[in-house]
Amino acid sequence: MSRSGRKKKRALFVVEILVLLIFIGGLFVYGQINAKLSKISTPTVENFDQEQVAVNISAPKLTGYTNVALFALDHRAKTESAGGENSDTIIIASINNDTKEVKLVSVYRDCLLDIGDDTYQKCNAAYSLGGPQKALSMLNTNLDLNLQDYVTVDFTAMVKAVDMLGGLDIPMTYQELVHMNNYCVETSEETETDYEPIPLPDPKPEDETAILDTYHLNGVQVTSYCRIRATASMDFGRTERQRMVIQMMVHKATKSSIATLSEIMDEVFPYVETSFSKSEIVKMALGMLSYRIDETTGFPQMIQMTDLPTKGSVVIPTTLESNVVELHKFLFSDDEYTPSDTVKSKSDTIVDLTGFGEGGEVVREGALSAVADALENEDSYGIQASPQDAASDENTTVTENTNT
């Protein structure tokens, strides 16, 4: 893939900004945070009409949950034909208002779904074609959800937030260290932020997938770590690393001083866009210091991967119907959920388009399980492995001078 092509495959993510916003807001009265909240962008009617967000008629009516879609964009990865950017990271955050538990689900960006009008494409294309309104509709109609609100963040926010939190200590494999160093060159240039490359051990370890050491990373390095998808776990490991970093950031945010949190708001909020009003943010924030991120996973869990004409390499849910059933069990502990006719129809269409029905492979995410093992005594991080039977990355060949 060319360098220009790679630039269109940014791995960005946003949910840490939302969660930081929630925890930060809980430390201030409305009068103190009002000026800072004004820095957050709100959508105009022209690019977001909540009343036009599609929801399946027979989708379950859930109460007691606050569900939010979280998108991350790269403004340099604009799709010229569509006029917008792909949401290369999509995360569903579901907050149980009674138990205070937060669950995160990464929707794999290459997942083949109906992005609208019976157009089956990689799901990350929905945002470029119609912004958050179309992206929310895509998630709702394919997954039987009722998402009405969203948060979108700019690339630079991640780097700034991590630096203001004092960095993160992350165990890494040799493979991850190599790829992180490679990505740092570009990330540093794009954000105009400095970093120090981490020296590679010489000789290299025999097992390049084993945890090598724990490294203190700054914003550029953490962001680059979250972009890695060149290991055997590919995009599945990338999204898993993202969710692990989110948990670490939330932990550090709750331990930070008011002055630090205030500075984060000043620097990060200009890169955030959300459908929530100021009053809604304050209302959520005042009661959410006790919320915690528990389980996280990816969607879909049962997949096939293949190349399709005009669509490229895609992740196929096998089947969409059965994967949506598992999603509702995970998010809402709903053992009685039955997919809507709309989801069943889309599931059948995907089978017809691809030839892949029931079966496939269970996604095995390796990055988080390896780090969770290394940090098993670090309970303060709140890191938990995915409910799936995660397995470590298989050995792969790493090129030390390639920015993948």
Disulfide bonds with the S-S distance in Angstrom:
none
